[in-house]
Amino acid sequence: MINKQSLWFVTLLSLVLVLGVYYVTMPNDLLKTEETKNVNSEVTVDVEESDMLVALRVERDEEVATKMDELESVLTNETSTTDEKNNAFEELKLLNLNIGKEEELETLILDTYKIKSYVEINNDQIKVVVNSSEHDSKLANDIMRTIQGEFDEKMYITIKFETN
């Protein structure tokens, strides 16, 4: 009886043999490389997102990163008490949930209203910066209702319009 190791060896050897025969019998035309034509093509990238939204995201990311580092240092510190570690873990978990919810709300606003935005959640306060040249109170009210629909408890939502 043949064991598994021998069976695998025979299978791989036969595969190498078949590929070798195929390579040798292949026509020479397929093996020759053609010169690639030098095509000059310009790539243009249009960035429509305002510098303000990018700056807000970068600032928020830095704040979150420093806060996470602080919380992780409390978690890994051997002298921290169990209560301190539990509080740090809960705060870290809440921070991660808020980051996910912020991205979800930005996507919701983009999908619903076709407007780029920045969302920041602090406890029960939500700050939204909308990249729109149109400063419409109806649009702001609709965005507030859409965001509030994502939460069970009452949130304090502020909308700020940012022009390009």
BALOBA-1460 file (C-alpha; in Angstrom, 3 decimals):
// residues 164
<rec num="1" residu="m" x="0.000" y="0.000" z="0.000"/>
<rec num="2" residu="i" x="1.282" y="3.479" z="-0.855"/>
<rec num="3" residu="n" x="1.287" y="6.077" z="1.931"/>
<rec num="4" residu="k" x="0.116" y="9.719" z="1.655"/>
<rec num="5" residu="q" x="3.611" y="11.186" z="1.471"/>
<rec num="6" residu="s" x="4.567" y="8.980" z="-1.463"/>
<rec num="7" residu="l" x="1.274" y="9.733" z="-3.193"/>
<rec num="8" residu="w" x="1.890" y="13.498" z="-2.921"/>
<rec num="9" residu="f" x="5.438" y="13.073" z="-4.217"/>
<rec num="10" residu="v" x="4.268" y="11.094" z="-7.251"/>
<rec num="11" residu="t" x="1.480" y="13.616" z="-7.937"/>
<rec num="12" residu="l" x="3.811" y="16.619" z="-7.809"/>
<rec num="13" residu="l" x="6.480" y="14.836" z="-9.859"/>
<rec num="14" residu="s" x="3.951" y="14.001" z="-12.561"/>
<rec num="15" residu="l" x="2.702" y="17.601" z="-12.561"/>
<rec num="16" residu="v" x="6.254" y="18.910" z="-13.017"/>
<rec num="17" residu="l" x="6.839" y="16.399" z="-15.783"/>
<rec num="18" residu="v" x="3.655" y="17.391" z="-17.656"/>
<rec num="19" residu="l" x="4.492" y="21.097" z="-17.383"/>
<rec num="20" residu="g" x="8.049" y="20.441" z="-18.571"/>
<rec num="21" residu="v" x="6.819" y="18.538" z="-21.627"/>
<rec num="22" residu="y" x="4.305" y="21.292" z="-22.372"/>
<rec num="23" residu="y" x="7.052" y="23.944" z="-22.150"/>
<rec num="24" residu="v" x="9.376" y="22.019" z="-24.462"/>
<rec num="25" residu="t" x="6.687" y="21.339" z="-27.088"/>
<rec num="26" residu="m" x="5.281" y="24.861" z="-27.007"/>
<rec num="27" residu="p" x="5.807" y="26.858" z="-30.235"/>
<rec num="28" residu="n" x="8.698" y="29.321" z="-30.160"/>
<rec num="29" residu="d" x="6.436" y="32.205" z="-31.190"/>
<rec num="30" residu="l" x="4.757" y="32.194" z="-27.801"/>
<rec num="31" residu="l" x="8.082" y="32.308" z="-25.975"/>
<rec num="32" residu="k" x="9.398" y="35.389" z="-27.769"/>
<rec num="33" residu="t" x="8.710" y="38.596" z="-25.933"/>
<rec num="34" residu="e" x="7.400" y="41.503" z="-27.881"/>
<rec num="35" residu="e" x="8.702" y="44.950" z="-27.232"/>
<rec num="36" residu="t" x="6.254" y="46.993" z="-25.284"/>
<rec num="37" residu="k" x="5.220" y="50.167" z="-26.946"/>
<rec num="38" residu="n" x="5.974" y="53.262" z="-24.966"/>
<rec num="39" residu="v" x="2.632" y="54.943" z="-24.515"/>
<rec num="40" residu="n" x="2.524" y="58.387" z="-23.010"/>
<rec num="41" residu="s" x="-0.585" y="58.648" z="-20.955"/>
<rec num="42" residu="e" x="-1.274" y="61.208" z="-18.336"/>
<rec num="43" residu="v" x="-3.135" y="60.249" z="-15.223"/>
<rec num="44" residu="t" x="-5.181" y="62.959" z="-13.626"/>
<rec num="45" residu="v" x="-6.638" y="62.558" z="-10.210"/>
<rec num="46" residu="d" x="-9.416" y="64.881" z="-9.179"/>
<rec num="47" residu="v" x="-9.752" y="65.343" z="-5.473"/>
<rec num="48" residu="e" x="-13.108" y="66.810" z="-4.658"/>
<rec num="49" residu="e" x="-12.939" y="66.591" z="-0.912"/>
<rec num="50" residu="s" x="-12.133" y="69.885" z="0.725"/>
<rec num="51" residu="d" x="-8.948" y="70.482" z="2.639"/>
<rec num="52" residu="m" x="-11.038" y="71.310" z="5.708"/>
<rec num="53" residu="l" x="-12.544" y="67.811" z="5.886"/>
<rec num="54" residu="v" x="-9.134" y="66.201" z="5.421"/>
<rec num="55" residu="a" x="-7.630" y="68.398" z="8.142"/>
<rec num="56" residu="l" x="-10.466" y="67.536" z="10.526"/>
<rec num="57" residu="r" x="-10.012" y="63.802" z="9.867"/>
<rec num="58" residu="v" x="-6.257" y="63.964" z="10.385"/>
<rec num="59" residu="e" x="-6.675" y="65.916" z="13.615"/>
<rec num="60" residu="r" x="-9.299" y="63.464" z="14.874"/>
<rec num="61" residu="d" x="-7.138" y="60.474" z="13.926"/>
<rec num="62" residu="e" x="-4.223" y="61.915" z="15.888"/>
<rec num="63" residu="e" x="-6.436" y="62.522" z="18.928"/>
<rec num="64" residu="v" x="-7.820" y="58.996" z="18.761"/>
<rec num="65" residu="a" x="-4.355" y="57.477" z="18.336"/>
<rec num="66" residu="t" x="-2.960" y="59.283" z="21.388"/>
<rec num="67" residu="k" x="-6.023" y="58.392" z="23.456"/>
<rec num="68" residu="m" x="-5.736" y="54.736" z="22.411"/>
<rec num="69" residu="d" x="-2.042" y="54.709" z="23.302"/>
<rec num="70" residu="e" x="-2.840" y="56.094" z="26.755"/>
<rec num="71" residu="l" x="-5.565" y="53.515" z="27.330"/>
<rec num="72" residu="e" x="-3.419" y="50.654" z="26.077"/>
<rec num="73" residu="s" x="-0.601" y="51.710" z="28.381"/>
<rec num="74" residu="v" x="-3.042" y="51.568" z="31.313"/>
<rec num="75" residu="l" x="-4.133" y="48.095" z="30.199"/>
<rec num="76" residu="t" x="-0.589" y="46.784" z="29.902"/>
<rec num="77" residu="n" x="0.711" y="48.467" z="33.058"/>
<rec num="78" residu="e" x="1.233" y="45.896" z="35.803"/>
<rec num="79" residu="t" x="0.683" y="48.438" z="38.585"/>
<rec num="80" residu="s" x="-2.798" y="49.417" z="37.353"/>
<rec num="81" residu="t" x="-5.684" y="48.186" z="39.445"/>
<rec num="82" residu="t" x="-8.407" y="45.972" z="38.070"/>
<rec num="83" residu="d" x="-10.898" y="48.858" z="38.122"/>
<rec num="84" residu="e" x="-8.516" y="51.092" z="36.160"/>
<rec num="85" residu="k" x="-7.961" y="48.348" z="33.598"/>
<rec num="86" residu="n" x="-11.706" y="47.701" z="33.297"/>
<rec num="87" residu="n" x="-12.420" y="51.419" z="32.845"/>
<rec num="88" residu="a" x="-9.648" y="51.740" z="30.263"/>
<rec num="89" residu="f" x="-10.952" y="48.694" z="28.398"/>
<rec num="90" residu="e" x="-14.530" y="50.022" z="28.374"/>
<rec num="91" residu="e" x="-13.343" y="53.432" z="27.194"/>
<rec num="92" residu="l" x="-11.243" y="51.815" z="24.464"/>
<rec num="93" residu="k" x="-14.222" y="49.736" z="23.374"/>
<rec num="94" residu="l" x="-16.443" y="52.853" z="23.278"/>
<rec num="95" residu="l" x="-13.806" y="54.721" z="21.287"/>
<rec num="96" residu="n" x="-13.649" y="51.931" z="18.693"/>
<rec num="97" residu="l" x="-17.452" y="51.816" z="18.468"/>
<rec num="98" residu="n" x="-17.584" y="55.586" z="17.942"/>
<rec num="99" residu="i" x="-14.992" y="55.409" z="15.165"/>
<rec num="100" residu="g" x="-17.046" y="52.755" z="13.388"/>
<rec num="101" residu="k" x="-20.274" y="54.708" z="13.875"/>
<rec num="102" residu="e" x="-18.652" y="57.910" z="12.565"/>
<rec num="103" residu="e" x="-17.572" y="56.157" z="9.369"/>
<rec num="104" residu="e" x="-21.007" y="54.586" z="9.029"/>
<rec num="105" residu="l" x="-22.713" y="57.978" z="9.367"/>
<rec num="106" residu="e" x="-20.352" y="59.580" z="6.826"/>
<rec num="107" residu="t" x="-21.192" y="56.805" z="4.368"/>
<rec num="108" residu="l" x="-24.917" y="57.208" z="5.090"/>
<rec num="109" residu="i" x="-24.764" y="60.948" z="4.381"/>
<rec num="110" residu="l" x="-22.769" y="60.345" z="1.205"/>
<rec num="111" residu="d" x="-25.185" y="57.666" z="-0.031"/>
<rec num="112" residu="t" x="-28.349" y="59.536" z="0.922"/>
<rec num="113" residu="y" x="-27.496" y="63.137" z="0.049"/>
<rec num="114" residu="k" x="-24.464" y="62.707" z="-2.271"/>
<rec num="115" residu="i" x="-22.462" y="65.074" z="-0.031"/>
<rec num="116" residu="k" x="-19.077" y="64.438" z="1.560"/>
<rec num="117" residu="s" x="-18.998" y="65.047" z="5.281"/>
<rec num="118" residu="y" x="-17.035" y="64.690" z="8.497"/>
<rec num="119" residu="v" x="-18.706" y="63.257" z="11.596"/>
<rec num="120" residu="e" x="-17.362" y="63.387" z="15.151"/>
<rec num="121" residu="i" x="-19.112" y="61.717" z="18.094"/>
<rec num="122" residu="n" x="-18.428" y="62.786" z="21.690"/>
<rec num="123" residu="n" x="-20.754" y="61.095" z="24.180"/>
<rec num="124" residu="d" x="-24.242" y="62.341" z="23.187"/>
<rec num="125" residu="q" x="-23.003" y="65.156" z="20.934"/>
<rec num="126" residu="i" x="-22.491" y="64.691" z="17.214"/>
<rec num="127" residu="k" x="-20.670" y="67.296" z="15.156"/>
<rec num="128" residu="v" x="-21.186" y="67.118" z="11.392"/>
<rec num="129" residu="v" x="-19.271" y="69.220" z="8.869"/>
<rec num="130" residu="v" x="-20.834" y="69.039" z="5.424"/>
<rec num="131" residu="n" x="-18.940" y="69.874" z="2.235"/>
<rec num="132" residu="s" x="-21.613" y="71.751" z="0.326"/>
<rec num="133" residu="s" x="-21.872" y="75.155" z="-1.283"/>
<rec num="134" residu="e" x="-25.591" y="75.129" z="-0.567"/>
<rec num="135" residu="h" x="-26.406" y="76.335" z="2.965"/>
<rec num="136" residu="d" x="-29.917" y="74.994" z="3.267"/>
<rec num="137" residu="s" x="-31.731" y="74.646" z="6.587"/>
<rec num="138" residu="k" x="-33.981" y="71.939" z="5.103"/>
<rec num="139" residu="l" x="-30.896" y="69.906" z="4.138"/>
<rec num="140" residu="a" x="-29.431" y="70.377" z="7.613"/>
<rec num="141" residu="n" x="-32.720" y="69.291" z="9.195"/>
<rec num="142" residu="d" x="-32.912" y="66.215" z="6.942"/>
<rec num="143" residu="i" x="-29.336" y="65.249" z="7.813"/>
<rec num="144" residu="m" x="-30.088" y="65.685" z="11.526"/>
<rec num="145" residu="r" x="-33.177" y="63.471" z="11.263"/>
<rec num="146" residu="t" x="-31.267" y="60.829" z="9.315"/>
<rec num="147" residu="i" x="-28.500" y="60.741" z="11.919"/>
<rec num="148" residu="q" x="-30.933" y="60.732" z="14.854"/>
<rec num="149" residu="g" x="-32.715" y="57.788" z="13.221"/>
<rec num="150" residu="e" x="-29.554" y="55.731" z="13.741"/>
<rec num="151" residu="f" x="-29.652" y="56.180" z="17.537"/>
<rec num="152" residu="d" x="-32.136" y="55.089" z="20.178"/>
<rec num="153" residu="e" x="-31.388" y="57.873" z="22.659"/>
<rec num="154" residu="k" x="-31.571" y="61.630" z="22.028"/>
<rec num="155" residu="m" x="-28.400" y="63.013" z="20.455"/>
<rec num="156" residu="y" x="-27.381" y="66.661" z="20.199"/>
<rec num="157" residu="i" x="-26.468" y="67.120" z="16.556"/>
<rec num="158" residu="t" x="-24.821" y="70.204" z="15.053"/>
<rec num="159" residu="i" x="-24.425" y="70.726" z="11.327"/>
<rec num="160" residu="k" x="-21.825" y="73.082" z="9.873"/>
<rec num="161" residu="f" x="-21.623" y="73.820" z="6.152"/>
<rec num="162" residu="e" x="-18.164" y="74.095" z="4.609"/>
<rec num="163" residu="t" x="-17.829" y="75.525" z="1.101"/>
<rec num="164" residu="n" x="-15.217" y="74.295" z="-1.349"/>
